[in-house]
């Protein structure tokens, strides 16, 4: 029983560390007048879009076609549609974001959220 407890503790420590790594990349996120807290109620994939048009999943740079394969692979594991969380710099041209949104649609993922800073009035 103690072994199982230690394994669970290690699992949660490792998984929380990996989740924090996705937010490690310094991006100048867009500002929103209002926003909602992202309550995670389903499996989520975070895709970071850099101003250069580079895409990253789990802090690994990859072309858009590979992002689509990563999303589909995760969907096979989870056996359901995913939430796609987009972190992008405010200087990123929209064409890169539009291409990612098209991939989300093609893979059957309509639950897309954007990471933003809420402007405090």
Secondary structure, DSSP 8 states (H G I E B T S, - for coil): -HHHHHHHHHHHHHHHHHHHHTT-S---B-EESS-------S-EEEEEE-TTS-EEETTEEE-HHHHHHHHHHHHHHHTS--EEEEEEBTTS-HHHHHHHHHHHHHTT--EEEE--EE---
